[in-house]
Amino acid sequence: MRASTLTRLLLGLAVPFVISVQAQAQDQLNAYAIMPEKFSSLLVDAFTQKTGIKVNFVRLASGEALAKLIAEKNNPQVDVLLGGPADTYEAGIKEGVFAPYDGDASGIPSQYRSPQNLWFGVGLNPLIFMTNEDFISNNKIHAPESWQDLLDPVYKNGLQMADARTSGTATERIFALVKLYGEDGAFDYQKKLNANVQLYTKSGQGGALPIATGQAASGIFYLVDALDILNQGYPVVITYPQEGTTYGIECVGMINGGKNAEAAKKFMDWATSVDFANVMVEKQINFVPLHKDVKFDNPVLDISNVKFLEADAAWKGQKRKEYVDRWVKEVIQ
C-alpha cells in the first residue's frame, strides 16, 4: 500500500473518532454545588434524565466555592454553579467568574436575577431560628421570636451556627443584623451572641442535626435546611424574628470559560424553566420557588406574613468580604 493511500485511510478512520470524542465531551457537565448535596443530587439527576447529559458535581460551602472559582478562573474546572446566595455570585462577578446566559429566562422575575444575566434566582431562602423542642420544654421558655432572645443566658454554650469565612448562611446573618442594627450595632450584637455559641460550623446546615438531636439548643439557619430537619421528624421549632429577617436568593450561574459551554447552556435553559421549579416542589426541596408559572400549596412556604428587611444583592456582594473580615477580627478573635 502506498504511503499516501495509508495516510488517507488513517485520516478517514480518525475523523469519526474525533467527532465521537467531541460529542462525548458535550454529553457531560461539571459543577460546583452550594445547595445541600442531597438536593443537588435530585436536581442533577432530573436534568440527566431530561437531557442525557451526565453531571459531575462537588458540593462546597459558598465561601469555598467562590474561592475555588476565583483561583481557577484562568483555567476553569467546572461549567456551572448550582445554588448558593446571590451575594456569592455578585462577589464572583467582580472577579470575572461568571458568563452571561442569553437564553429565555423570562419566567424568573427581574428582581431575582442579575441585570447582566450573570445569575438567576431559582428560590427564596429566608433566615430563621431553629430550636430543639425538648430544650424549650425543659427550660420552660418559648421559642425565640426576637434576635435579642438568643442573647439570653439560657442559651449559653448552646448555639450552633455557621462560620462566616465559609458559609453564605453566616454572611446572610451578618447582612440581616446590619440592616436591623446598623454596622456597629450588628457587630456589637454578634460579640454578645458569641458568648452563647458552642460551635461555628463550616456549612450553613452543619449545626442543624446537632440541634435536632439535642446536642445543641438553637441556631440561625436558612429555611430550607430547617425544613429538611423538620421533614425528617425531628423535634424542632422554626420561628421568625419579629424585628425582621432577610432572605437569600438561591441562584444558578454559568462559569466564564467553562469547557462544556453547550452543555452548560442547556443546564441554564432547564434551571430557569418551570420544569426545574416543579422538580423542587415535587422533591420537597423547600426553597420558595420563584418561577412565575410554578404552582405549590405547601403552607410552610407561605411567607406572606413574614417581615423582611430588604438587602440588595449587589450591596451584599460589595460588603461581603469587608463584613467577614470584621467578623473574624472583632467577634471570634
C-alpha positions as CSV (number, residue, x, y, z in Angstrom):
1,M,0.0,0.0,0.0
2,R,1.4,3.4,-1.0
3,A,2.1,5.9,1.9
4,S,-0.4,8.4,0.5
5,T,-3.2,5.8,0.4
6,L,-2.4,4.7,4.0
7,T,-2.4,8.3,5.2
8,R,-5.8,8.8,3.7
9,L,-7.1,5.7,5.3
10,L,-5.9,6.6,8.7
11,L,-7.3,10.1,8.4
12,G,-10.6,8.6,7.4
13,L,-10.6,6.5,10.5
14,A,-9.6,9.4,12.7
15,V,-12.4,11.7,11.7
16,P,-15.3,9.8,13.2
17,F,-13.2,9.1,16.3
18,V,-12.6,12.9,16.8
19,I,-16.3,13.6,16.2
20,S,-17.2,10.8,18.8
21,V,-14.8,12.3,21.4
22,Q,-16.2,15.8,20.8
23,A,-19.8,14.5,21.1
24,Q,-19.0,12.6,24.3
25,A,-17.4,15.8,25.8
26,Q,-20.7,17.7,25.2
27,D,-22.6,15.0,27.0
28,Q,-21.2,15.8,30.4
29,L,-21.2,18.8,32.7
30,N,-19.0,19.7,35.6
31,A,-20.4,21.7,38.5
32,Y,-19.8,23.1,42.0
33,A,-22.9,22.9,44.1
34,I,-23.5,25.1,47.1
35,M,-27.0,23.7,47.5
36,P,-27.1,20.8,50.0
37,E,-25.8,17.6,48.4
38,K,-28.9,15.5,48.6
39,F,-30.9,18.3,46.9
40,S,-28.2,18.9,44.3
41,S,-28.3,15.1,43.5
42,L,-32.0,15.2,43.0
43,L,-31.8,18.1,40.6
44,V,-28.9,17.0,38.5
45,D,-30.4,13.5,38.2
46,A,-33.6,15.1,36.9
47,F,-31.5,17.1,34.4
48,T,-29.7,14.0,33.2
49,Q,-33.0,12.1,32.8
50,K,-34.3,15.0,30.7
51,T,-31.2,15.7,28.5
52,G,-29.0,12.6,28.8
53,I,-26.1,14.9,29.9
54,K,-24.2,13.5,32.8
55,V,-23.4,15.9,35.6
56,N,-20.3,15.6,37.8
57,F,-20.5,17.8,40.9
58,V,-18.7,18.6,44.0
59,R,-20.6,20.1,47.0
60,L,-18.9,23.0,48.7
61,A,-19.8,25.7,51.1
62,S,-20.3,29.1,49.4
63,G,-17.1,30.6,50.6
64,E,-15.1,27.6,49.4
65,A,-16.9,27.5,46.1
66,L,-16.2,31.2,45.5
67,A,-12.5,30.9,46.5
68,K,-12.1,27.9,44.1
69,L,-13.8,29.7,41.2
70,I,-11.6,32.7,41.6
71,A,-8.4,30.6,41.9
72,E,-9.4,28.6,38.8
73,K,-10.7,31.5,36.7
74,N,-7.8,31.3,34.2
75,N,-8.4,27.5,33.8
76,P,-12.0,26.8,34.9
77,Q,-12.6,23.3,36.2
78,V,-16.4,23.5,36.2
79,D,-19.1,24.8,33.9
80,V,-21.9,25.9,36.2
81,L,-22.5,26.8,39.8
82,L,-25.7,25.3,41.4
83,G,-27.2,27.0,44.4
84,G,-25.8,29.5,46.9
85,P,-26.9,33.0,47.7
86,A,-26.8,35.9,45.2
87,D,-24.1,37.8,47.1
88,T,-21.7,34.9,46.4
89,Y,-22.4,35.4,42.7
90,E,-22.1,39.2,43.0
91,A,-18.7,38.8,44.6
92,G,-17.7,36.5,41.8
93,I,-18.9,38.9,39.1
94,K,-16.3,41.4,40.3
95,E,-13.6,38.7,39.6
96,G,-14.9,37.8,36.2
97,V,-16.0,34.3,37.2
98,F,-19.4,34.2,35.5
99,A,-20.5,34.2,31.9
100,P,-23.8,35.8,30.7
101,Y,-26.6,33.4,29.7
102,D,-28.6,34.7,26.7
103,G,-31.4,32.2,26.7
104,D,-35.1,32.7,27.6
105,A,-35.3,33.2,31.4
106,S,-38.5,35.3,31.3
107,G,-40.2,33.1,33.9
108,I,-37.8,34.4,36.6
109,P,-38.9,37.9,37.9
110,S,-36.4,40.6,37.1
111,Q,-35.8,41.5,40.8
112,Y,-34.4,38.0,41.3
113,R,-31.8,37.9,38.6
114,S,-28.6,39.7,37.7
115,P,-29.2,42.8,35.4
116,Q,-26.3,41.5,33.3
117,N,-27.8,37.9,33.2
118,L,-24.9,36.5,35.1
119,W,-27.0,34.8,37.8
120,F,-30.7,33.7,38.1
121,G,-32.7,33.1,41.2
122,V,-34.5,29.8,41.5
123,G,-35.8,30.1,45.0
124,L,-36.0,32.4,48.1
125,N,-34.5,31.2,51.3
126,P,-35.4,33.2,54.4
127,L,-33.2,33.3,57.5
128,I,-34.9,31.7,60.6
129,F,-34.4,30.4,64.1
130,M,-34.5,26.7,64.7
131,T,-34.7,25.4,68.2
132,N,-34.8,22.0,69.8
133,E,-38.4,21.4,71.2
134,D,-37.2,19.4,74.2
135,F,-34.8,22.3,75.2
136,I,-37.8,24.7,75.1
137,S,-39.9,22.4,77.2
138,N,-37.2,21.5,79.8
139,N,-36.3,25.2,80.3
140,K,-39.9,26.4,80.3
141,I,-39.3,29.1,77.7
142,H,-40.9,30.0,74.4
143,A,-39.1,29.5,71.1
144,P,-37.0,32.6,70.2
145,E,-39.1,35.2,68.4
146,S,-36.6,38.1,68.6
147,W,-32.9,38.4,67.8
148,Q,-32.5,39.5,71.4
149,D,-33.9,36.2,72.7
150,L,-30.7,34.4,71.6
151,L,-28.7,36.6,74.0
152,D,-30.5,35.0,77.0
153,P,-28.0,33.2,79.3
154,V,-30.3,30.1,79.0
155,Y,-28.6,29.6,75.6
156,K,-25.0,29.8,77.0
157,N,-22.8,27.3,75.2
158,G,-26.0,26.1,73.4
159,L,-26.0,27.7,70.0
160,Q,-24.6,26.3,66.8
161,M,-24.5,28.3,63.6
162,A,-22.3,28.8,60.5
163,D,-18.9,30.3,60.2
164,A,-18.8,33.5,58.0
165,R,-15.5,32.5,56.5
166,T,-17.0,29.6,54.7
167,S,-20.8,29.9,54.7
168,G,-23.4,32.0,52.9
169,T,-25.8,31.4,55.7
170,A,-23.4,33.2,58.0
171,T,-22.9,36.1,55.8
172,E,-26.7,36.4,55.4
173,R,-26.9,36.5,59.2
174,I,-24.5,39.5,59.2
175,F,-26.4,41.3,56.5
176,A,-29.7,40.9,58.4
177,L,-28.1,42.3,61.6
178,V,-26.6,45.2,59.7
179,K,-29.9,46.1,58.2
180,L,-31.6,45.9,61.6
181,Y,-29.0,47.5,63.9
182,G,-26.5,49.3,61.6
183,E,-22.9,48.2,61.1
184,D,-21.5,48.9,64.6
185,G,-24.7,47.7,66.3
186,A,-24.6,44.5,64.3
187,F,-21.1,43.6,65.4
188,D,-21.7,44.6,69.0
189,Y,-24.7,42.2,68.9
190,Q,-22.5,39.4,67.5
191,K,-19.9,39.8,70.2
192,K,-22.6,39.3,72.8
193,L,-24.1,36.4,70.8
194,N,-20.7,34.7,70.6
195,A,-20.8,34.2,74.4
196,N,-23.6,31.7,73.8
197,V,-22.1,29.9,70.8
198,Q,-21.0,26.4,71.3
199,L,-19.6,25.9,67.7
200,Y,-19.4,27.7,64.4
201,T,-19.9,25.1,61.6
202,K,-18.3,25.2,58.1
203,S,-21.6,25.0,56.2
204,G,-24.9,26.6,56.9
205,Q,-26.6,23.2,57.5
206,G,-23.8,21.9,59.7
207,G,-25.5,22.8,63.1
208,A,-28.9,21.6,62.1
209,L,-28.6,17.9,63.1
210,P,-26.9,18.6,66.5
211,I,-29.9,20.8,67.3
212,A,-32.3,18.2,66.1
213,T,-30.7,15.5,68.3
214,G,-30.4,17.8,71.4
215,Q,-26.6,18.2,71.3
216,A,-27.3,22.0,70.9
217,A,-30.2,24.2,71.7
218,S,-30.8,26.6,68.9
219,G,-29.3,28.4,65.9
220,I,-29.8,30.7,62.9
221,F,-30.3,28.9,59.6
222,Y,-31.8,29.2,56.2
223,L,-35.4,27.9,56.0
224,V,-34.5,25.1,53.6
225,D,-32.1,23.4,56.0
226,A,-34.5,23.7,58.9
227,L,-37.4,22.3,56.9
228,D,-35.3,19.4,55.9
229,I,-34.7,18.5,59.6
230,L,-38.4,19.1,60.4
231,N,-39.5,16.8,57.5
232,Q,-37.3,14.0,58.9
233,G,-39.4,14.1,62.0
234,Y,-37.0,15.6,64.5
235,P,-38.5,17.7,67.4
236,V,-37.6,21.2,66.3
237,V,-39.5,24.5,66.2
238,I,-39.0,27.1,63.4
239,T,-39.6,30.7,64.2
240,Y,-39.0,34.1,62.5
241,P,-37.6,37.1,64.3
242,Q,-40.3,39.7,64.8
243,E,-38.0,42.6,64.1
244,G,-37.5,41.2,60.6
245,T,-35.2,39.0,58.7
246,T,-33.5,38.8,55.3
247,Y,-33.5,36.1,52.7
248,G,-31.0,34.6,50.3
249,I,-31.8,34.3,46.6
250,E,-30.7,30.8,45.7
251,C,-29.1,31.0,42.3
252,V,-27.6,29.3,39.3
253,G,-24.9,30.6,37.0
254,M,-22.7,29.7,34.1
255,I,-18.9,29.8,34.5
256,N,-16.9,32.0,32.2
257,G,-14.6,29.9,30.1
258,G,-16.1,26.6,31.1
259,K,-15.0,23.7,28.9
260,N,-18.5,22.3,28.2
261,A,-20.2,25.5,27.2
262,E,-23.1,23.9,25.2
263,A,-24.0,21.6,28.0
264,A,-23.8,24.5,30.4
265,K,-26.3,26.5,28.3
266,K,-28.7,23.5,28.2
267,F,-28.4,23.3,32.0
268,M,-29.3,27.0,32.3
269,D,-32.2,26.6,29.9
270,W,-33.5,23.9,32.2
271,A,-32.7,25.7,35.5
272,T,-34.6,28.8,34.5
273,S,-37.6,26.8,33.3
274,V,-40.8,25.8,35.2
275,D,-39.7,22.2,34.9
276,F,-36.9,22.9,37.4
277,A,-39.2,24.7,39.7
278,N,-41.7,21.7,39.6
279,V,-38.9,19.3,40.5
280,M,-38.1,21.4,43.6
281,V,-41.8,21.3,44.6
282,E,-42.2,17.5,43.9
283,K,-39.0,16.5,45.6
284,Q,-39.6,18.8,48.7
285,I,-36.5,20.9,48.0
286,N,-38.1,23.6,50.2
287,F,-36.9,26.9,48.8
288,V,-39.8,29.2,48.0
289,P,-39.9,28.7,44.2
290,L,-39.5,31.8,42.0
291,H,-40.6,30.8,38.6
292,K,-43.8,32.7,37.8
293,D,-45.6,29.6,36.4
294,V,-45.0,27.2,39.3
295,K,-47.8,26.0,41.5
296,F,-47.4,25.0,45.1
297,D,-49.6,24.6,48.2
298,N,-47.2,23.8,51.0
299,P,-48.2,26.1,53.8
300,V,-44.6,26.2,55.2
301,L,-43.5,28.0,52.0
302,D,-46.1,30.8,52.6
303,I,-44.0,33.8,53.6
304,S,-46.7,36.4,53.1
305,N,-46.8,37.3,56.8
306,V,-43.0,37.4,57.4
307,K,-41.4,40.8,57.9
308,F,-38.5,41.2,55.6
309,L,-35.5,43.6,55.8
310,E,-34.6,44.3,52.2
311,A,-31.0,43.9,51.4
312,D,-29.9,44.3,47.7
313,A,-27.8,41.5,46.3
314,A,-25.3,43.9,44.8
315,W,-24.8,45.6,48.2
316,K,-24.3,42.1,49.8
317,G,-21.7,41.2,47.2
318,Q,-19.9,44.5,47.7
319,K,-19.9,44.3,51.5
320,R,-19.3,40.5,51.9
321,K,-15.5,40.4,52.3
322,E,-15.5,43.6,54.5
323,Y,-18.0,42.1,56.9
324,V,-16.4,38.7,57.0
325,D,-13.0,40.2,57.8
326,R,-14.6,42.4,60.5
327,W,-16.4,39.4,62.0
328,V,-13.2,37.4,62.2
329,K,-11.3,40.3,63.8
330,E,-13.9,41.5,66.2
331,V,-16.1,38.6,67.0
332,I,-14.1,35.4,67.1
333,Q,-10.6,36.5,67.8
